Amino acid sequence: MPATVKRCVIAALLMGSSGVAQASTQGTMGASSQGSVTINASVPPRVRISNLTDIDLTGSDPSVDAVNAQNVCVWSNTATRGYRLTATGSGAGSAFTLASGALPVVPYSVEWASTSGQTSGSALATTIALTGLTSSATNANCAPGPADTASLIVRIGAPDLQAMTASTNYSGTLTLLVAPE
């Protein structure tokens, strides 16, 4: 192989091997010297749920449904501000139930609305994600933008309240998992 062809092949291999264009410039020696660098940044998809408060339905009238609707904040940094929500209860098989020792468990239902101030929403099924939700929060602390962006509604039906033993405390835990979408 002639020397010129060899040099061309080596130069082509060297130029194609880096794969990344160097945008930085190096300074030259002198009374002053100036260089520059390119800065790139990105963040992964993230979400946050906040402003949750414990639910107290003690002393509920068993002739009507007991309902607690609270405003919460969900923030997402995806391009659409999208998220999905999965709820699980502390009952057997992640059921939405309240328990008191050996007494029969009391079921409750969970609803979600993607705007605040709602008293009803989409019914959630345990461990099944509700998808296609979006948030109006502009930062992870939900301030100074809208402090609340969604509604969590928990309901115990009157027939289930009537099956409860009087003056007995029932409790359970509802876990809400949000993920970016």
FIKOLZA-533066 format. One record per residue (C-alpha): residue number from 1; z, y, x. Coordinates in steps of 0.05 Angstrom, whole numbers. Layout:
BEGIN
<rec><i>NUM</i><z>Z</z><y>Y</y><x>X</x></rec>
...
// end
This chain:
BEGIN
<rec><i>1</i><z>0</z><y>0</y><x>0</x></rec>
<rec><i>2</i><z>-20</z><y>68</y><x>30</x></rec>
<rec><i>3</i><z>37</z><y>116</y><x>48</x></rec>
<rec><i>4</i><z>16</z><y>168</y><x>-4</x></rec>
<rec><i>5</i><z>17</z><y>118</y><x>-61</x></rec>
<rec><i>6</i><z>84</z><y>92</y><x>-36</x></rec>
<rec><i>7</i><z>113</z><y>162</y><x>-37</x></rec>
<rec><i>8</i><z>86</z><y>175</y><x>-108</x></rec>
<rec><i>9</i><z>116</z><y>110</y><x>-133</x></rec>
<rec><i>10</i><z>184</z><y>125</y><x>-102</x></rec>
<rec><i>11</i><z>183</z><y>197</y><x>-130</x></rec>
<rec><i>12</i><z>165</z><y>171</y><x>-199</x></rec>
<rec><i>13</i><z>221</z><y>120</y><x>-196</x></rec>
<rec><i>14</i><z>271</z><y>172</y><x>-174</x></rec>
<rec><i>15</i><z>251</z><y>222</y><x>-228</x></rec>
<rec><i>16</i><z>255</z><y>170</y><x>-283</x></rec>
<rec><i>17</i><z>320</z><y>137</y><x>-261</x></rec>
<rec><i>18</i><z>369</z><y>192</y><x>-279</x></rec>
<rec><i>19</i><z>355</z><y>193</y><x>-354</x></rec>
<rec><i>20</i><z>398</z><y>256</y><x>-362</x></rec>
<rec><i>21</i><z>370</z><y>325</y><x>-351</x></rec>
<rec><i>22</i><z>414</z><y>367</y><x>-305</x></rec>
<rec><i>23</i><z>421</z><y>436</y><x>-336</x></rec>
<rec><i>24</i><z>472</z><y>462</y><x>-286</x></rec>
<rec><i>25</i><z>448</z><y>509</y><x>-232</x></rec>
<rec><i>26</i><z>478</z><y>514</y><x>-163</x></rec>
<rec><i>27</i><z>492</z><y>579</y><x>-127</x></rec>
<rec><i>28</i><z>461</z><y>598</y><x>-62</x></rec>
<rec><i>29</i><z>498</z><y>624</y><x>0</x></rec>
<rec><i>30</i><z>502</z><y>699</y><x>3</x></rec>
<rec><i>31</i><z>547</z><y>760</y><x>-10</x></rec>
<rec><i>32</i><z>557</z><y>730</y><x>-79</x></rec>
<rec><i>33</i><z>537</z><y>665</y><x>-110</x></rec>
<rec><i>34</i><z>526</z><y>647</y><x>-182</x></rec>
<rec><i>35</i><z>520</z><y>579</y><x>-217</x></rec>
<rec><i>36</i><z>521</z><y>556</y><x>-288</x></rec>
<rec><i>37</i><z>539</z><y>494</y><x>-328</x></rec>
<rec><i>38</i><z>522</z><y>469</y><x>-397</x></rec>
<rec><i>39</i><z>581</z><y>454</y><x>-442</x></rec>
<rec><i>40</i><z>575</z><y>400</y><x>-497</x></rec>
<rec><i>41</i><z>629</z><y>383</y><x>-547</x></rec>
<rec><i>42</i><z>636</z><y>339</y><x>-609</x></rec>
<rec><i>43</i><z>691</z><y>310</y><x>-652</x></rec>
<rec><i>44</i><z>695</z><y>243</y><x>-688</x></rec>
<rec><i>45</i><z>701</z><y>240</y><x>-764</x></rec>
<rec><i>46</i><z>773</z><y>253</y><x>-787</x></rec>
<rec><i>47</i><z>811</z><y>261</y><x>-853</x></rec>
<rec><i>48</i><z>881</z><y>280</y><x>-874</x></rec>
<rec><i>49</i><z>921</z><y>274</y><x>-939</x></rec>
<rec><i>50</i><z>980</z><y>320</y><x>-949</x></rec>
<rec><i>51</i><z>1024</z><y>356</y><x>-1000</x></rec>
<rec><i>52</i><z>1047</z><y>289</y><x>-1030</x></rec>
<rec><i>53</i><z>1114</z><y>288</y><x>-1065</x></rec>
<rec><i>54</i><z>1157</z><y>230</y><x>-1089</x></rec>
<rec><i>55</i><z>1150</z><y>214</y><x>-1163</x></rec>
<rec><i>56</i><z>1211</z><y>213</y><x>-1208</x></rec>
<rec><i>57</i><z>1201</z><y>184</y><x>-1278</x></rec>
<rec><i>58</i><z>1275</z><y>170</y><x>-1291</x></rec>
<rec><i>59</i><z>1300</z><y>186</y><x>-1361</x></rec>
<rec><i>60</i><z>1230</z><y>178</y><x>-1391</x></rec>
<rec><i>61</i><z>1223</z><y>173</y><x>-1467</x></rec>
<rec><i>62</i><z>1200</z><y>101</y><x>-1479</x></rec>
<rec><i>63</i><z>1162</z><y>122</y><x>-1542</x></rec>
<rec><i>64</i><z>1108</z><y>158</y><x>-1502</x></rec>
<rec><i>65</i><z>1073</z><y>146</y><x>-1436</x></rec>
<rec><i>66</i><z>1109</z><y>173</y><x>-1375</x></rec>
<rec><i>67</i><z>1060</z><y>213</y><x>-1333</x></rec>
<rec><i>68</i><z>1066</z><y>249</y><x>-1267</x></rec>
<rec><i>69</i><z>1006</z><y>290</y><x>-1244</x></rec>
<rec><i>70</i><z>1012</z><y>324</y><x>-1177</x></rec>
<rec><i>71</i><z>965</z><y>367</y><x>-1136</x></rec>
<rec><i>72</i><z>951</z><y>342</y><x>-1065</x></rec>
<rec><i>73</i><z>907</z><y>363</y><x>-1008</x></rec>
<rec><i>74</i><z>853</z><y>320</y><x>-975</x></rec>
<rec><i>75</i><z>814</z><y>348</y><x>-916</x></rec>
<rec><i>76</i><z>753</z><y>317</y><x>-884</x></rec>
<rec><i>77</i><z>711</z><y>343</y><x>-826</x></rec>
<rec><i>78</i><z>647</z><y>306</y><x>-842</x></rec>
<rec><i>79</i><z>584</z><y>345</y><x>-857</x></rec>
<rec><i>80</i><z>593</z><y>334</y><x>-932</x></rec>
<rec><i>81</i><z>670</z><y>339</y><x>-929</x></rec>
<rec><i>82</i><z>667</z><y>269</y><x>-959</x></rec>
<rec><i>83</i><z>721</z><y>217</y><x>-962</x></rec>
<rec><i>84</i><z>739</z><y>152</y><x>-997</x></rec>
<rec><i>85</i><z>807</z><y>134</y><x>-1024</x></rec>
<rec><i>86</i><z>841</z><y>66</y><x>-1028</x></rec>
<rec><i>87</i><z>908</z><y>57</y><x>-1063</x></rec>
<rec><i>88</i><z>956</z><y>-1</y><x>-1056</x></rec>
<rec><i>89</i><z>1022</z><y>-15</y><x>-1090</x></rec>
<rec><i>90</i><z>1083</z><y>-51</y><x>-1063</x></rec>
<rec><i>91</i><z>1079</z><y>-107</y><x>-1115</x></rec>
<rec><i>92</i><z>1054</z><y>-178</y><x>-1103</x></rec>
<rec><i>93</i><z>982</z><y>-176</y><x>-1080</x></rec>
<rec><i>94</i><z>988</z><y>-100</y><x>-1071</x></rec>
<rec><i>95</i><z>997</z><y>-91</y><x>-1147</x></rec>
<rec><i>96</i><z>1018</z><y>-25</y><x>-1177</x></rec>
<rec><i>97</i><z>1087</z><y>-47</y><x>-1200</x></rec>
<rec><i>98</i><z>1159</z><y>-24</y><x>-1199</x></rec>
<rec><i>99</i><z>1215</z><y>-73</y><x>-1187</x></rec>
<rec><i>100</i><z>1290</z><y>-79</y><x>-1199</x></rec>
<rec><i>101</i><z>1320</z><y>-141</y><x>-1169</x></rec>
<rec><i>102</i><z>1305</z><y>-204</y><x>-1210</x></rec>
<rec><i>103</i><z>1282</z><y>-165</y><x>-1272</x></rec>
<rec><i>104</i><z>1209</z><y>-169</y><x>-1292</x></rec>
<rec><i>105</i><z>1165</z><y>-119</y><x>-1255</x></rec>
<rec><i>106</i><z>1138</z><y>-58</y><x>-1291</x></rec>
<rec><i>107</i><z>1064</z><y>-41</y><x>-1281</x></rec>
<rec><i>108</i><z>1038</z><y>30</y><x>-1273</x></rec>
<rec><i>109</i><z>969</z><y>58</y><x>-1268</x></rec>
<rec><i>110</i><z>940</z><y>106</y><x>-1217</x></rec>
<rec><i>111</i><z>885</z><y>157</y><x>-1227</x></rec>
<rec><i>112</i><z>851</z><y>206</y><x>-1180</x></rec>
<rec><i>113</i><z>813</z><y>270</y><x>-1193</x></rec>
<rec><i>114</i><z>776</z><y>305</y><x>-1137</x></rec>
<rec><i>115</i><z>799</z><y>374</y><x>-1162</x></rec>
<rec><i>116</i><z>870</z><y>400</y><x>-1169</x></rec>
<rec><i>117</i><z>905</z><y>415</y><x>-1234</x></rec>
<rec><i>118</i><z>881</z><y>352</y><x>-1271</x></rec>
<rec><i>119</i><z>923</z><y>307</y><x>-1316</x></rec>
<rec><i>120</i><z>872</z><y>250</y><x>-1318</x></rec>
<rec><i>121</i><z>821</z><y>223</y><x>-1270</x></rec>
<rec><i>122</i><z>784</z><y>161</y><x>-1246</x></rec>
<rec><i>123</i><z>826</z><y>98</y><x>-1253</x></rec>
<rec><i>124</i><z>841</z><y>65</y><x>-1186</x></rec>
<rec><i>125</i><z>843</z><y>-10</y><x>-1176</x></rec>
<rec><i>126</i><z>889</z><y>-35</y><x>-1121</x></rec>
<rec><i>127</i><z>855</z><y>-45</y><x>-1053</x></rec>
<rec><i>128</i><z>787</z><y>-22</y><x>-1081</x></rec>
<rec><i>129</i><z>760</z><y>43</y><x>-1050</x></rec>
<rec><i>130</i><z>739</z><y>101</y><x>-1095</x></rec>
<rec><i>131</i><z>679</z><y>129</y><x>-1057</x></rec>
<rec><i>132</i><z>636</z><y>191</y><x>-1060</x></rec>
<rec><i>133</i><z>694</z><y>240</y><x>-1062</x></rec>
<rec><i>134</i><z>690</z><y>309</y><x>-1030</x></rec>
<rec><i>135</i><z>741</z><y>361</y><x>-1010</x></rec>
<rec><i>136</i><z>741</z><y>437</y><x>-1012</x></rec>
<rec><i>137</i><z>794</z><y>442</y><x>-957</x></rec>
<rec><i>138</i><z>769</z><y>481</y><x>-896</x></rec>
<rec><i>139</i><z>822</z><y>459</y><x>-846</x></rec>
<rec><i>140</i><z>868</z><y>400</y><x>-835</x></rec>
<rec><i>141</i><z>931</z><y>438</y><x>-856</x></rec>
<rec><i>142</i><z>899</z><y>461</y><x>-922</x></rec>
<rec><i>143</i><z>916</z><y>533</y><x>-905</x></rec>
<rec><i>144</i><z>892</z><y>587</y><x>-909</x></rec>
<rec><i>145</i><z>839</z><y>554</y><x>-953</x></rec>
<rec><i>146</i><z>855</z><y>518</y><x>-1018</x></rec>
<rec><i>147</i><z>925</z><y>487</y><x>-1012</x></rec>
<rec><i>148</i><z>908</z><y>432</y><x>-1062</x></rec>
<rec><i>149</i><z>841</z><y>398</y><x>-1070</x></rec>
<rec><i>150</i><z>855</z><y>337</y><x>-1113</x></rec>
<rec><i>151</i><z>902</z><y>308</y><x>-1166</x></rec>
<rec><i>152</i><z>942</z><y>244</y><x>-1163</x></rec>
<rec><i>153</i><z>962</z><y>218</y><x>-1232</x></rec>
<rec><i>154</i><z>1013</z><y>161</y><x>-1241</x></rec>
<rec><i>155</i><z>1025</z><y>133</y><x>-1311</x></rec>
<rec><i>156</i><z>1073</z><y>82</y><x>-1341</x></rec>
<rec><i>157</i><z>1051</z><y>63</y><x>-1412</x></rec>
<rec><i>158</i><z>1100</z><y>66</y><x>-1470</x></rec>
<rec><i>159</i><z>1099</z><y>-10</y><x>-1481</x></rec>
<rec><i>160</i><z>1118</z><y>-20</y><x>-1408</x></rec>
<rec><i>161</i><z>1174</z><y>32</y><x>-1413</x></rec>
<rec><i>162</i><z>1200</z><y>-4</y><x>-1474</x></rec>
<rec><i>163</i><z>1204</z><y>-70</y><x>-1435</x></rec>
<rec><i>164</i><z>1249</z><y>-38</y><x>-1382</x></rec>
<rec><i>165</i><z>1324</z><y>-50</y><x>-1382</x></rec>
<rec><i>166</i><z>1362</z><y>14</y><x>-1399</x></rec>
<rec><i>167</i><z>1400</z><y>51</y><x>-1344</x></rec>
<rec><i>168</i><z>1367</z><y>9</y><x>-1290</x></rec>
<rec><i>169</i><z>1329</z><y>39</y><x>-1232</x></rec>
<rec><i>170</i><z>1261</z><y>10</y><x>-1217</x></rec>
<rec><i>171</i><z>1223</z><y>30</y><x>-1154</x></rec>
<rec><i>172</i><z>1161</z><y>16</y><x>-1114</x></rec>
<rec><i>173</i><z>1116</z><y>48</y><x>-1063</x></rec>
<rec><i>174</i><z>1045</z><y>73</y><x>-1073</x></rec>
<rec><i>175</i><z>1004</z><y>79</y><x>-1010</x></rec>
<rec><i>176</i><z>942</z><y>123</y><x>-1008</x></rec>
<rec><i>177</i><z>891</z><y>112</y><x>-952</x></rec>
<rec><i>178</i><z>836</z><y>163</y><x>-942</x></rec>
<rec><i>179</i><z>777</z><y>152</y><x>-895</x></rec>
<rec><i>180</i><z>718</z><y>196</y><x>-877</x></rec>
<rec><i>181</i><z>653</z><y>185</y><x>-913</x></rec>
// end
